């Protein structure tokens, strides 16, 4: 997962977005961002330049159909297990 001091969120967000078949722009718009800033903002989140607040992470989690914990889990194997968790919606 890269350096231990770095957040796993950027790479996990990118993986979940690509798995869902969404562009950065489409995901940003679905998450409520303005069309003109949706793609750049998602790009910054995926590159780790900026981090989304928890409310945004919850929104992205819902759109991408992954548990919120998936974005924060440091261990890749545990992240895979978290993906199998079925939330109650």
JOWO-V759020 format. One record per run of one state. SS is the DSSP state (hx for helix, st for strand, lp for the rest). FROM is the first residue (numbers start at 0). TO is the last residue. If there is no record, write none. Layout:
SS:FROM:TO  SS:FROM:TO
This chain:
lp:0:7  hx:8:18  lp:19:22  hx:23:29  lp:30:33  hx:34:46  lp:47:52  hx:53:63  lp:64:66  hx:67:70  lp:71:74  hx:75:83  lp:84:88
